[in-house]
Amino acid sequence: MQKVYRADAGRSTARLQNGGEIDAEGNVRHQLLDNIALTSSAGITQTRALLSLFGNTELSFGLGAIVAYDAPFEITDGQWTTSMSGTFLYSRYNAPDPSIDTFSKRNDHEIRATLLTSVPINKAWSVTSVIGRTVIDSNFLNYSYNNWTASIGTSVRF
């Protein structure tokens, strides 16, 4: 895939991030019981850029579980589904960023955790809620951060 960034709004350096991206990922899903599935994944992504400090190699490893169960207190007819997943990513950048450190390449360690629950309203509609946590630790402290996310939405089958 080729990424092309727009260099407008005073970001003339955005074009320096243009480049290709190649990735490969493997996923395994194991049906442990009728209502429990285990998931795992591993991947590698190679990102290139015109200016090599924007390019990186990223390795990812993930584990998860999906559980289907009867609605608490029988408040809905269908089974609820909850999935829990965790992912670890390691990113090593291709070149030092001279605006931060002219001798050290950036390395990031990222941990993602997600809890998702889907509640069927009827045969076609479901309500889905997601809570997530992302923690990034970088050898360049201005790239380290922690985030919480939460969302709620609907889905329809047709």
C-alpha positions as CSV (number, residue, x, y, z in Angstrom):
1,M,0.0,0.0,0.0
2,Q,1.3,3.5,-0.8
3,K,0.6,6.3,1.7
4,V,0.4,9.8,0.5
5,Y,0.0,12.7,2.9
6,R,-1.4,16.2,2.1
7,A,0.9,19.0,2.6
8,D,-1.6,21.7,3.4
9,A,-2.4,23.8,6.5
10,G,1.2,24.8,6.9
11,R,2.5,21.2,7.2
12,S,5.0,21.3,4.4
13,T,6.9,18.3,5.9
14,A,3.8,16.0,5.6
15,R,5.0,14.9,2.2
16,L,8.2,13.5,3.8
17,Q,6.0,10.8,5.3
18,N,4.9,9.5,1.9
19,G,5.9,5.9,1.3
20,G,4.9,2.3,1.1
21,E,3.7,0.0,3.8
22,I,3.9,-3.8,3.7
23,D,2.3,-6.0,6.4
24,A,1.7,-9.6,7.2
25,E,-0.4,-10.9,10.0
26,G,-1.5,-14.4,11.2
27,N,-4.5,-15.1,13.3
28,V,-5.6,-18.3,15.1
29,R,-9.0,-18.8,16.7
30,H,-9.7,-21.9,18.9
31,Q,-13.2,-22.8,19.9
32,L,-12.5,-24.0,23.5
33,L,-16.1,-24.7,24.4
34,D,-19.5,-24.0,22.8
35,N,-19.5,-20.5,24.3
36,I,-15.8,-19.7,24.6
37,A,-13.3,-19.0,21.9
38,L,-9.6,-18.1,22.3
39,T,-7.8,-15.9,19.8
40,S,-4.2,-15.1,19.1
41,S,-2.4,-13.0,16.5
42,A,1.1,-12.1,15.4
43,G,2.2,-9.6,12.8
44,I,4.9,-7.5,11.2
45,T,4.5,-4.1,9.4
46,Q,7.3,-2.4,7.5
47,T,6.6,1.3,6.8
48,R,8.9,3.3,4.4
49,A,8.9,7.1,4.0
50,L,10.7,9.7,1.9
51,L,12.4,10.8,5.1
52,S,13.5,7.6,6.8
53,L,12.9,8.9,10.4
54,F,9.2,8.5,9.6
55,G,9.6,4.8,8.6
56,N,9.5,1.9,11.1
57,T,9.3,-1.8,11.6
58,E,6.4,-2.9,13.9
59,L,6.0,-6.3,15.5
60,S,2.7,-7.2,17.2
61,F,1.4,-10.0,19.4
62,G,-2.1,-10.4,20.6
63,L,-4.3,-12.7,22.8
64,G,-8.0,-12.6,23.4
65,A,-11.1,-14.5,24.5
66,I,-14.7,-14.3,23.4
67,V,-17.5,-15.5,25.7
68,A,-21.2,-15.9,24.8
69,Y,-23.6,-16.1,27.7
70,D,-27.3,-15.7,28.6
71,A,-28.5,-12.2,29.4
72,P,-28.3,-11.3,33.0
73,F,-31.7,-11.4,34.7
74,E,-33.1,-12.5,31.3
75,I,-33.5,-8.8,30.2
76,T,-33.0,-9.8,26.6
77,D,-33.8,-12.9,24.6
78,G,-30.5,-13.5,22.8
79,Q,-27.1,-14.3,24.1
80,W,-24.7,-11.5,25.0
81,T,-21.1,-11.6,23.7
82,T,-18.1,-10.2,25.5
83,S,-14.6,-10.2,24.1
84,M,-11.4,-9.3,25.9
85,S,-8.2,-8.7,24.1
86,G,-4.7,-7.5,24.7
87,T,-2.0,-6.6,22.2
88,F,1.7,-5.8,22.6
89,L,3.5,-3.8,19.8
90,Y,7.1,-3.0,19.4
91,S,8.1,-0.3,16.9
92,R,11.7,0.5,15.9
93,Y,12.1,3.6,13.7
94,N,14.5,3.5,10.7
95,A,16.6,6.6,11.5
96,P,17.2,9.1,14.3
97,D,15.0,12.2,14.5
98,P,17.6,15.1,14.5
99,S,15.0,17.4,16.1
100,I,15.0,15.2,19.2
101,D,18.2,13.2,19.3
102,T,20.7,13.0,16.4
103,F,22.2,9.6,17.5
104,S,19.3,7.6,18.9
105,K,16.5,5.9,16.9
106,R,13.0,6.0,18.4
107,N,11.7,2.7,20.0
108,D,8.1,2.4,21.2
109,H,6.5,-0.3,23.4
110,E,2.7,-0.2,23.1
111,I,0.1,-2.2,25.1
112,R,-3.5,-2.2,24.1
113,A,-6.4,-3.7,26.1
114,T,-10.0,-3.8,24.9
115,L,-13.3,-5.0,26.5
116,L,-16.2,-5.2,24.1
117,T,-19.8,-6.3,24.9
118,S,-22.5,-6.8,22.3
119,V,-26.2,-7.0,23.5
120,P,-28.9,-8.2,21.0
121,I,-32.0,-6.1,21.1
122,N,-33.8,-8.3,18.5
123,K,-32.8,-10.6,15.7
124,A,-31.4,-7.7,13.6
125,W,-30.2,-5.0,16.0
126,S,-27.5,-5.1,18.7
127,V,-26.0,-2.5,21.0
128,T,-22.2,-2.6,21.3
129,S,-20.1,-1.0,24.0
130,V,-16.3,-0.8,24.0
131,I,-13.8,0.2,26.7
132,G,-10.1,0.4,25.7
133,R,-6.8,1.3,27.2
134,T,-3.6,2.2,25.3
135,V,-0.2,2.7,27.0
136,I,2.8,3.7,24.9
137,D,6.3,3.9,26.4
138,S,8.9,5.4,24.1
139,N,12.6,6.1,24.6
140,F,11.7,9.6,23.5
141,L,9.4,10.8,26.3
142,N,7.4,13.2,24.1
143,Y,6.0,10.1,22.3
144,S,4.9,8.3,25.6
145,Y,1.3,8.6,26.6
146,N,-1.7,6.8,28.1
147,N,-5.2,6.8,26.6
148,W,-8.6,5.6,27.7
149,T,-11.4,5.1,25.1
150,A,-15.0,4.3,25.4
151,S,-17.8,4.0,22.8
152,I,-21.3,2.8,22.4
153,G,-23.1,2.1,19.1
154,T,-25.5,0.0,17.3
155,S,-25.2,-2.6,14.6
156,V,-27.7,-4.2,12.3
157,R,-27.7,-7.5,10.4
158,F,-29.3,-7.6,6.9
